[in-house]
Amino acid sequence: MKFALATSDALWLGKVRQARTMSEEERVLAGPRLFAGVCERMKEGIRDERPDAGELEVHELLLKRFETLGKLEGSRPSIP
């Protein structure tokens, strides 16, 4: 009996397959590219929440969100 993969599982599997075909250099460069993409999506969310905010304010709010995320990460118990 075959099971259909959930959409999120299929996307994850596709990304794993893609990563396996990448060279070491491509994998090293992928991290900063992914981070930049996440930053842009977060800025889009901030702009949706604060449509009157200028670029400087959006950037400052992004930094505050990263600071908050860092505090949340630091407050979690570590898993050995």
Buried (B, 14 or more C-beta within 10 A) or exposed (E): EEEEEEEEEEEEEEEEEEEEEEEEEEEEEEEEEEEEEEBEEBBEBBBEEEEEBEEEEBBEBBEEBEEEEEEEEEEEEEEE
